Amino acid sequence: MGRTSTISLSALAFAASSVFSSALPQNNVVKALPVGDVGAKGQFTLPAVKINATGFTVRPRHKSTTDVGSDWYIQAWIGTPGKPFYFLGDSGAPNLSIESTLEPLSQQGNIPKYDPTQSSTAQRVPGLTYSECFGSGYCDNGVVYRDVFVVGQIGLANMHIMVQTNNNSPSNGIRSGNLGLNFDKKGMTTSPNRLPTYFETIIPFLDAPLWTVDWHVSTQKGQFQFGYIDPSKYVGEIAYGPVVDTGGEWIIEVQGVQAGYDDANLNKVKFRLMLDTGSGGGKIPRGIADLYWRGVPNSRWDDGWNNYLYPCGQTLPDFVMQLADGKKVGIPDAGLRWKGENGWCATILGIGGTSTDFMWGQAMIEKYFVVFDWGNSRVGMAKKSSQ
């Protein structure tokens, strides 16, 4: 579904440190404020970087980094003047939330925190509160502010931001907040009424209501791209599966698994797969692993590794899944290799759990080009142009 962008490239652009309150709407309506080189109307990119929890440096706006770490983040600016923060782009949650100086000192970790008193455009929204918990056990609650929110190539005036006032565990490292991108069309978990999510807010400014992920382990750089699908990011066709869960998670049903693309090797088995950019994990159940490895010559199970091993000098067939539209998508040898010893190697296909349903976080999502098609209620997966 195409949409005509309302972003005017001749509109006011502003830097992170600019004071632009005179350009802001006075009626609390969310308004797009283009930033820097916006490029094509209705399409914009959020640089994603993999960074260490310590020793990081705040980078200039629009710039990627070459830092190495265990999690993918995007950088955003809040307020006037704009203050930089790292956010987790999270397909597993709906909320745009951030830690703040409104928390008791005992709950404030060593991460950068939002201070609404230091922003001339911050406005407390009376009567609105929120509460959220994550699968990790971390919970927080707080209040809602409107403020300028700038990320990638677009700025939003009067964006609703959930601001922490309490949490059950002080945070350390670099992540100050969550940029929720899940499928929950009921909005953020604010009370007494739910507010539109960040993605719902920007849909009117996009050519198409979708976003994609393209992360590269080889460079530790990647992108979230909003409003379009870049054909240079993948090879072959995109395989699609409809979202099969209405609880807000991006869950699809896989129809089969095989080693390589020979139709004779297809193992017809159905299981549900959740794709969560906000989690780091990426395992497959033993039963699914068996279906792939029985198509790999010379492979063997090893109890010590709790995984299958194969001769390091051997080229692996793609780990291939068939989605609901009948198309297949695979991870090639270069994306599967991990490490080994004594001439035997293991892959990134970690094995755990007994259920056929499972979740893939960042460690597996980075192996694919992934389309989160909000408008058509589906997820697309394709073979990456490069790992």
TORDO-629436 format. One line per 8 residues: for each residue x, y, z of N, C-alpha, C. Coordinates in steps of 0.001 Angstrom, whole numbers. Each point is the difference from the previous one (the first is absolute). Layout:
// residues N
X/Y/Z/X/Y/Z/X/Y/Z  ...
END
This chain:
// residues 387
847/-1193/0/-847/1193/0/882/1242/0  -106/824/-1010/833/1188/-74/-642/1160/720  832/922/459/-493/1182/677/767/1205/-526  -683/1134/-93/659/1218/-422/583/688/1216  1281/303/-54/668/616/1134/-455/1444/172  -120/439/1254/-312/1391/278/1240/771/399  1167/-640/-118/1239/686/344/395/917/-1148  233/1260/273/493/928/-999/1501/161/187
765/-262/-1067/1447/90/119/459/1436/190  -861/953/-267/369/1397/201/-380/505/1385  -595/-892/797/-398/387/1349/1229/214/869  -241/559/1169/1102/327/905/767/-1235/420  1325/6/-189/875/-1040/528/695/576/1222  375/-883/917/636/483/1212/1081/-958/440  1005/510/707/1079/-822/555/-384/-427/1396  737/-984/545/-349/-550/1302/43/1056/1084
849/993/-163/150/1008/1041/-808/1268/-292  -824/-20/-1062/-735/1206/-380/-1138/306/968  -338/1238/110/-1200/406/719/-1014/414/-1062  -1102/-747/-109/-918/229/-1103/-1440/52/487  -204/419/1246/-1344/-35/568/-982/831/-823  489/1034/-700/-913/820/-796/-576/-756/-1175  680/-1126/-416/-485/-793/-1127/-944/-1107/412  -189/-183/1281/-805/-1117/470/-1485/345/-18
-836/-979/-273/-1449/252/34/-441/304/1429  -961/873/118/-439/422/1324/-1195/-800/513  -508/-948/-795/-1209/-730/379/283/-1432/437  1252/-303/288/412/-1322/483/-195/-1109/-1032  -165/345/-1263/-96/-994/-1064/1410/-440/-379  185/-1308/-169/1310/-490/-422/277/499/-1411  1170/561/-209/357/572/-1284/1369/-491/-408  168/-324/-1293/1299/-442/-506/891/1203/-248
1246/-109/461/984/1039/-212/1213/-633/-669  171/137/-1324/1127/-645/-677/1337/461/561  942/-906/-12/1304/261/585/1073/-339/-1025  892/948/-285/1138/-299/-857/-433/-432/-1385  702/-987/-565/-278/-508/-1338/-1069/-1082/85  -1240/381/-201/-1115/-926/159/-46/-1015/-1130  441/400/-1210/-35/-927/-1125/-1393/-65/-588  -403/-1169/-484/-1295/-145/-652/-1141/218/984
-1067/592/-474/-1169/181/850/-559/-1341/422  -436/-73/1236/-664/-1199/474/913/-1177/270  1312/198/-45/950/-1077/246/1142/554/849  332/-692/1093/1158/443/759/667/-1165/707  1231/243/397/865/-1050/529/463/347/1404  -18/-991/873/556/149/1338/1258/-851/80  1183/599/74/1212/-808/141/-47/-804/1292  350/-1270/-100/71/-875/1169/1451/-421/191
461/-34/1229/1385/-354/261/82/-1004/1137  986/-853/-83/272/-960/1055/1121/576/845  -277/243/1275/952/745/810/232/-651/1347  1170/289/575/343/-499/1310/-808/700/1077  -146/-656/1120/-691/608/1138/882/1025/700  1307/-58/-217/922/940/625/906/592/-1071  571/1148/296/946/608/-910/-621/550/-1269  -1317/288/33/-651/492/-1209/162/1515/-108
-209/505/-1199/57/1428/-260/-1277/420/-713  -595/1080/443/-1173/528/-679/447/572/-1339  -637/-434/-1058/412/378/-1347/-838/1168/-527  504/690/-1042/-806/1047/-632/-1273/-582/-590  -1011/823/-148/-1258/-417/-594/228/-589/-1389  -751/-1056/-332/8/-665/-1303/1229/-869/-240  923/-111/949/1221/-755/-246/-70/-1372/657  472/-1023/-724/123/-1321/581/1324/-95/743
225/-1132/674/1252/-203/709/578/-1344/-393  1209/-249/425/637/-1287/-252/272/-735/1309  -652/436/1068/180/-665/1286/-528/-1427/-52  557/-872/815/-399/-1398/24/-625/-315/1351  -1109/-705/-1/-643/-342/1263/-1004/-1102/-194  -963/-103/913/-914/-1132/-36/-1429/395/-328  -285/1289/-123/-1375/414/-257/-40/1092/-1057  -1108/0/-761/-214/1007/-1031/-832/1149/559
436/1233/-246/-692/1183/498/-128/1044/-1099  -926/932/224/-91/1190/-828/141/1208/910  452/1116/-563/176/1202/796/-1097/995/-316  -525/639/1023/-1073/977/-162/285/1200/891  -655/1106/-332/141/1224/784/-1366/403/531  -38/460/1250/-1258/437/614/179/1417/538  -1048/817/-200/-48/1307/639/599/1126/-798  -27/1199/617/591/1212/-540/777/702/1111
1344/67/-99/827/-565/-1068/-17/-1527/38  274/-632/-1137/-73/-1447/-79/1112/-697/764  -369/-994/789/963/-819/734/25/-1404/-614  1197/-580/-226/83/-1309/-667/-164/-1168/964  -706/-1029/-464/-190/-1230/766/48/-1190/-952  401/-1154/539/-85/-1243/-761/-1282/-737/371  -726/-452/-1044/-1240/-736/179/122/-1395/-596  -716/-929/615/-136/-1340/-561/-1198/1/-934
228/-232/-1289/-1105/-127/-944/-651/-1356/215  -1187/-19/590/-548/-1219/586/-1311/-422/-659  70/-1028/-868/-1224/-510/-627/-844/-811/974  488/-212/1217/-739/-783/982/-762/829/1006  -43/1326/-161/-692/863/958/-593/1192/-740  -1065/619/545/-642/1117/-692/461/1384/444  735/94/1104/169/1278/678/1265/761/-379  -136/1318/-112/1140/904/-69/221/516/1417
1011/-537/670/217/339/1404/1467/297/248  255/775/1070/1369/374/319/172/183/1505  1181/-322/484/317/238/1404/235/1492/212  -218/447/1236/13/1448/217/528/380/1373  222/1286/157/419/562/1286/-1166/93/971  -1205/-380/-438/-1150/-17/896/-7/-1242/885  853/-968/-298/122/-1200/830/722/333/1309  -314/-710/1081/795/172/1223/1472/-276/-288
878/661/705/1436/-189/-226/412/-1459/115  -660/-745/889/351/-1411/201/-340/-849/-1222  -857/519/-890/-408/-748/-1185/672/513/-1274  862/980/135/673/552/-1158/1338/-700/-210  134/-704/-1117/1271/-631/-324/953/1019/-602  1040/-516/-670/1012/906/-544/-232/351/-1466  -1205/-226/-497/-300/308/-1394/-431/1462/-147  95/575/-1205/-554/1336/-228/-1511/-5/240
-501/1037/657/-1414/58/366/-638/1296/-516  -1252/-118/-378/-762/1154/-481/-391/876/1176  254/1305/-130/-371/968/1022/-947/1009/-633  -1318/-139/237/-953/901/-655/172/1459/407  606/259/1159/191/1393/423/1051/714/-836  792/-780/-764/1052/592/-826/-428/185/-1453  -1276/-283/-292/-511/161/-1361/-1086/1065/-27  160/1011/-841/-990/1077/-81/-1287/-444/-682
29/-1174/-649/-1190/-477/-711/-688/-1155/717  464/-376/1187/-608/-1098/751/-1319/452/615  -1036/-842/-147/-1306/287/569/-549/-1261/664  -258/60/1291/-613/-1126/699/-1451/-133/-460  -423/-1244/-283/-1385/-253/-395/-775/-405/1251  -880/849/512/-703/-297/1251/-863/-1251/-103  11/-794/1056/-908/-1135/102/455/-1271/-673  1079/43/-775/468/-1196/-695/1180/-631/738
-85/-1305/208/1073/-758/624/224/-1270/-816  974/-794/408/237/-1267/-684/710/-959/935  -50/-1264/-365/725/-1053/698/340/-1070/-1024  1223/-554/64/423/-1019/-955/972/-967/654  12/-1230/-500/952/-1023/425/510/-726/-1234  1242/-471/64/606/-704/-1119/266/-1449/382  262/-819/-1011/262/-1411/235/1198/-248/885  914/956/68/1186/-136/842/-314/132/1485
-1227/481/322/-368/241/1390/111/1460/409  541/826/-882/121/1429/285/-1357/665/-155  -374/817/993/-1274/727/-41/241/1461/349  -834/861/-557/74/1421/338/-1371/621/-185  -167/1177/556/-1225/762/-197/325/1476/45  -972/835/-383/291/1418/-24/-1123/835/-547  373/1144/-572/-940/989/-500/274/229/-1487  -791/884/-611/131/250/-1435/294/1479/-237
981/235/-868/335/1351/-441/-145/86/-1512  -223/1221/-475/158/318/-1413/1319/743/-159  757/-349/-1047/1232/734/-258/444/-283/-1428  1008/719/-429/581/-243/-1319/779/-1311/50  -226/-842/-1010/685/-1290/-90/599/-115/-1395  1312/-54/-72/706/-28/-1276/782/-1296/-103  -225/-729/-1098/734/-1242/-212/196/-186/-1499  1201/-402/-397/270/-157/-1416/-193/1301/-744
-856/10/-997/-194/1175/-851/-1338/691/216  -645/-247/1126/-1279/646/236/-107/401/1466  -588/1181/219/-279/457/1356/-1494/156/181  -475/-278/1203/-1412/148/312/-160/959/1159  -786/1052/-199/-341/890/1095/-1186/-584/754  -28/176/1319/-1115/-436/840/-192/-1510/31  1072/-761/-202/-105/-1454/72/-228/-430/1445  -944/-946/190/-227/-537/1336/1149/-929/389
574/246/1162/1119/-796/499/-318/-453/1421  118/-1279/249/-248/-544/1336/1281/178/823  -96/747/1084/1169/406/782/-14/-715/1350  1053/-750/262/55/-804/1226/56/856/1261  -772/-438/1003/125/562/1346/369/-1078/1019  -149/-1283/-375/367/-1117/872/409/-1198/-842  910/-833/550/334/-1270/-636/447/-987/1071  89/-1264/-362/369/-1024/996/1461/-401/-65
776/663/-881/1422/-320/-92/717/1111/-752  911/727/662/731/1075/-687/741/-528/-1219  -23/760/-1088/635/-417/-1246/1414/557/-104  882/-803/-560/1358/423/-265/318/-245/-1462  1052/600/-497/367/-168/-1392/-325/1239/-800  -616/-170/-1180/-247/1162/-854/-1459/171/-396  -810/-1048/134/-1383/102/-495/-855/796/966  -498/1134/-472/-835/855/836/-1479/-276/-166
-393/-575/-1147/-1422/-172/-226/-327/-1047/-1038  -1298/-168/-210/-541/-982/-938/-811/712/-1069  281/-321/-1263/-814/487/-1096/-843/-1176/-480  -1215/-92/525/-861/-1145/-268/-504/-19/-1430  103/-1180/-645/-410/-143/-1399/-826/-1267/-210  -712/-416/1035/-726/-1257/-171/-1291/204/-798  -791/-1058/-105/-1145/-24/-899/-1301/389/704  77/379/1254/-1198/295/782/-646/1293/-491
-1123/-116/-684/-662/1161/-579/-887/725/1006  42/-451/1266/-737/704/1046/808/1154/563  1290/78/-350/817/1118/433/867/-313/1204  628/1043/525/867/-141/1172/-842/-306/1233  631/-574/1010/-744/-454/1184/-183/1123/1013  -472/1143/-469/-287/1123/881/-1414/-122/552  -222/653/1146/-1295/-83/683/-419/1413/420  -1302/344/-62/-1160/-871/-216/-284/-313/-1466
663/666/-952/-202/-334/-1405/1353/-233/-658  -7/-864/-1004/1237/-366/-674/286/973/-1136  1260/417/-97/423/966/-1009/650/-706/-1186  -10/623/-1171/637/-619/-1168/1484/-263/240  480/-1114/-539/1421/-325/94/791/929/-920  1333/-92/107/851/789/-877/-293/-327/-1463  -106/-1297/-333/-210/-351/-1402/-1364/463/-492  -1042/-161/822/-1322/486/-401/32/1507/-249
818/708/779/89/1447/-128/626/417/-1317  985/-763/-488/693/416/-1214/-605/-581/-1281  -977/-898/118/-601/-602/-1199/-489/1048/-1011  -655/1102/415/-454/982/-994/1131/627/-808  1235/-111/494/1129/608/-686/777/-1001/-850  -493/-1234/-97/727/-1049/-708/-653/-342/-1337  812/-464/-943/-542/-482/-1269/-761/-1302/183  449/-830/945/-662/-1269/284/136/-281/1496
-1028/-571/634/29/-248/1444/791/-1264/344  1314/80/-149/862/-1137/307/1378/494/371  787/-904/594/1400/308/294/824/-1268/-170  1283/171/-255/869/-1142/-260/1235/63/882  638/-1160/166/1231/-107/776/1077/-625/-875  1171/634/-14/1154/-515/-725/1240/255/848  391/-1001/792/1161/121/884/1162/-817/-558  1209/531/114/1173/-674/-544/1020/-280/1103
186/-1279/297/960/-398/1016/1414/358/-442  281/-82/-1291/1355/224/-493/490/1421/245  -910/959/23/391/1397/203/-515/578/1318  -887/-737/685/-655/477/1211/-860/1238/-265  -393/180/-1245/-895/1091/-374/-1255/-581/-640  -1094/709/105/-1227/-465/-615/-1008/1112/-73  -1214/-348/-412/-1027/1012/-187/-1385/-530/309  -817/883/552/-1448/-119/-63/-418/951/-1121
-788/-464/-942/-473/870/-1066/-1529/36/42  -543/1194/-33/-1439/202/161/-627/490/-1298  -1144/-614/-387/-786/484/-1114/297/-623/-1339  1019/-869/-84/340/-588/-1301/858/-1241/189  107/-787/-1070/854/-1191/-35/1110/261/-1006  1226/-28/455/1164/273/-833/436/-1297/-692  -166/-111/-1322/334/-1254/-688/1487/-338/17  854/971/323/1438/-287/50/405/-766/1257
-926/-126/966/325/-622/1278/-140/-1518/-7  -609/-560/-1058/-237/-1444/5/144/-570/-1404  112/-1319/-65/66/-697/-1286/-1157/-994/-68  -442/-312/-1220/-1121/-917/-149/-1312/661/372  -962/-817/431/-1321/494/358/-165/128/1508  -931/839/398/-366/96/1413/-1094/-1027/271  212/-856/999/-1022/-958/425/-830/648/1099  -1323/-143/-79/-882/664/958/-843/-1011/781
-292/372/1234/-945/-741/814/-883/978/745  -1314/-243/88/-879/917/723/247/-54/1500  -223/1122/660/86/27/1459/-1143/-841/558  328/-961/851/-1012/-947/482/-355/224/1460  481/1080/584/-291/288/1400/-564/1401/97  -1035/200/791/-625/1311/130/414/721/1274  969/-535/725/432/612/1253/1051/1072/-166  389/292/-1234/972/1055/-231/1356/-491/-446
265/-1303/95/1297/-528/-403/12/-300/-1501  1177/115/-593/177/-344/-1413/273/-1496/-76  -1059/-799/-98/99/-1460/-10/-544/-526/-1322  776/-857/-642/-437/-630/-1246/60/-1514/164  -647/-713/-919/46/-1456/17/891/-491/-1136  1052/-733/354/888/-610/-978/-603/-1337/-417  131/-342/-1294/-642/-1196/-546/957/-1177/-205  1304/264/32/940/-1091/-232/1435/441/170
885/-995/172/1438/241/188/770/-983/-869  1160/429/-514/813/-913/-782/1444/486/-72  896/-882/-431/1394/328/-267/124/241/-1501  303/1241/-401/51/333/-1408/-1381/204/-589  -51/215/-1302/-1255/378/-652/-642/-1106/-828  562/-1182/8/-589/-1107/-747/-1350/-362/615  -1062/56/-808/-1350/-274/508/-106/-1388/632  838/-920/-442/-60/-1361/543/434/-50/1458
705/1024/461/501/18/1379/-947/697/970  -1125/524/-495/-894/764/866/-662/-905/1033  106/414/1259/-693/-667/1105/-1206/852/355  -1183/-459/-324/-1205/788/258/-331/-58/1487  256/1087/682/-285/98/1429/-419/1433/285  -1065/172/770/-496/1332/301/399/406/1418  498/1212/114/293/556/1326/-82/1511/-81  -232/625/1145/-122/1453/55/1341/616/396
337/1082/-705/1267/687/215/-277/1466/305  497/481/1146/-124/1408/366/1320/704/-280  -65/1151/-654/1193/783/-289/4/1232/888  987/74/894/59/1042/1024/1344/715/-73  13/1181/-600/1239/770/-123/484/530/1338  -825/-82/1034/387/497/1313/643/-1036/886  135/-1239/-490/646/-1068/767/1266/-448/-710  900/-599/755/1275/-387/-590/65/-1441/-442
-901/-839/497/95/-1434/-195/-310/-465/-1407  290/-1268/-248/-299/-574/-1286/272/-1491/-28  -910/-806/508/181/-1450/31/-1105/-682/-796  245/-1279/-308/-1026/-819/-622/-184/-1266/838  -1196/-577/38/-218/-1231/754/787/-1166/-611  294/-1002/824/769/-1146/-483/-708/-680/-1171  -1322/-112/66/-724/-666/-1069/156/686/-1347  16/1344/-5/195/741/-1238/1443/-144/-463
940/27/937/1411/-176/-350/232/-1359/-665  -654/-1050/523/163/-1341/-572/-380/-15/-1477  -1076/737/-354/-483/2/-1374/1016/618/-957  717/1006/478/1037/603/-845/1239/-879/-68  499/-449/1144/1293/-680/37/-24/-1387/-626  -1163/-598/-109/-23/-1293/-671/238/143/-1501  -33/1230/-496/326/275/-1387/1414/507/-197  823/-26/1073/1384/466/-74/944/-1186/169
700/-417/-1044/929/-1141/110/1080/253/1047  397/-1073/687/1122/8/951/-290/756/1301  -1228/478/192/-319/698/1248/-277/-1013/1102  215/422/1249/-241/-888/1144/-414/833/1208  -788/-631/860/-403/650/1248/1120/-122/1015  223/1086/790/1021/-9/1038/-624/485/1306  -2/-881/1019/-630/358/1282/720/1154/680  1323/52/-152/758/1068/647/-361/1381/-535
-198/78/-1295/-396/1260/-615/-1512/209/90  -739/-1066/298/-1461/19/-72/-443/540/-1357  655/-541/-1031/-266/493/-1348/567/-991/-1011  -353/227/-1248/582/-771/-1093/1341/614/-402  957/-856/-352/1285/427/-522/177/-540/-1411  854/656/-759/292/-429/-1368/1469/314/-282  638/-649/-969/1394/289/-323/161/1453/-459  931/726/628/134/1440/-264/278/316/-1467
628/-913/-710/310/253/-1393/-1142/-263/-957  -1121/-420/526/-1145/-360/-832/-937/1193/-170  -508/203/-1205/-960/1068/-255/-1398/-478/377  -687/806/770/-1334/-368/453/-1068/382/-1018  -1035/-833/-140/-1163/432/-780/-752/1076/779  -721/852/-709/-796/1033/670/-969/-633/989  -195/662/1143/-1082/-366/913/-1255/676/-541  -926/-787/-548/-1111/531/-784/-1333/-223/711
-826/1047/16/-1363/-103/497/-973/344/-1128  -1125/-676/-13/-1078/334/-930/-1091/738/772  -381/1184/-496/-1040/778/665/-1363/-281/-619  -1010/685/511/-1387/-327/-358/-309/224/-1473  720/891/-673/-274/242/-1418/674/-1024/-902  662/-993/595/656/-1045/-774/1421/316/-405  439/1233/219/1370/379/-347/966/-397/1115  1256/-159/-396/1018/-454/952/1063/1067/216
546/19/1209/1058/948/341/1038/-721/845  1275/266/-276/1041/-742/695/1124/869/528  746/-562/956/1243/603/474/1142/-754/-675  880/680/-733/1086/-697/-697/1129/-395/943  930/-761/-534/1155/-473/755/696/1132/761  219/1133/-659/716/1117/629/-730/540/1217  -1337/-74/-1/-765/484/1139/-180/-1015/1100  259/-1272/-301/-192/-1071/979/1239/-265/851
1178/222/-533/1240/-387/681/190/739/1319  527/-733/990/232/593/1308/1419/-291/459  262/-1105/672/1340/-307/478/126/-1502/222  1212/-454/286/199/-1427/209/1349/-307/618  308/-1292/48/1291/-452/529/282/-1389/-558  1300/-283/-139/447/-1311/-496/-624/-363/-1344  -213/1008/-841/-515/-245/-1342/-1504/-122/-104  -708/49/1137/-1459/-80/1/-586/1358/382
-1004/443/-718/-584/1322/212/-1486/-86/338  -469/1024/716/-1427/169/293/-511/1215/-755  -1308/100/-173/-606/1143/-684/-661/933/1011  -557/1090/-529/-746/938/859/-1376/-548/357  -359/-1172/-516/-1299/-606/291/40/-655/1375  -50/834/1044/-45/-526/1352/-1268/-803/215  75/-998/874/-1123/-914/191/-479/69/1446  -1298/152/180/-562/55/1333/-1503/-44/-34
-583/-554/1045/-1451/-85/89/-558/-1224/-689  -1203/-359/390/-658/-1183/-565/-1202/356/-863  -568/1190/188/-1151/400/-807/443/258/-1432  -902/-254/-940/325/326/-1385/-121/1497/-267  -697/747/863/-116/1447/-147/1181/667/689  556/1029/-631/1156/645/620/127/1443/-450  937/723/628/232/1414/-270/1411/185/-529  124/889/-985/1312/421/-466/193/1467/333
1104/278/704/382/1374/287/1066/460/-978  795/954/457/957/662/-881/996/-965/-641  447/-997/751/1038/-900/-504/-424/-739/-1258  -1311/-230/-174/-487/-677/-1198/-570/977/-1017  -638/1061/477/-570/982/-924/1088/621/-863  1200/170/576/1079/612/-772/472/-885/-1153  -468/-1217/-79/369/-886/-1108/-907/169/-1218  -1083/741/133/-981/166/-1066/-231/1477/-290
-573/280/-1164/-648/1271/-259/-1468/-212/360  -520/782/945/-1337/-244/543/-906/1203/-257  -1204/-287/-472/-1017/1021/-246/-1110/-149/1036  -246/1046/775/-1105/30/947/-1117/837/-649  -889/-698/-692/-1031/643/-821/-1257/214/841  -61/1134/658/-1096/356/905/-1322/109/-757  43/592/-1191/-1226/231/-751/-656/-1266/-500  809/-999/-369/-534/-1257/-520/34/-1134/1018
328/316/1245/-8/-979/1104/827/-1245/-344  1233/220/-393/839/-1122/-370/1476/318/250  815/-1048/16/1445/131/128/640/-611/-1237  981/692/-560/742/-508/-1134/1440/-277/380  570/-1062/-552/1389/-350/264/676/-322/-1320  1225/498/-173/726/-241/-1235/1474/-223/307  676/-611/-945/1439/-231/99/713/1346/-171  903/304/891/683/1291/-8/978/97/-1179
197/1234/-478/994/224/-1035/1398/-297/519  235/284/1275/1277/-294/630/-217/-125/1499  854/-811/637/-108/-203/1438/781/1080/764
END
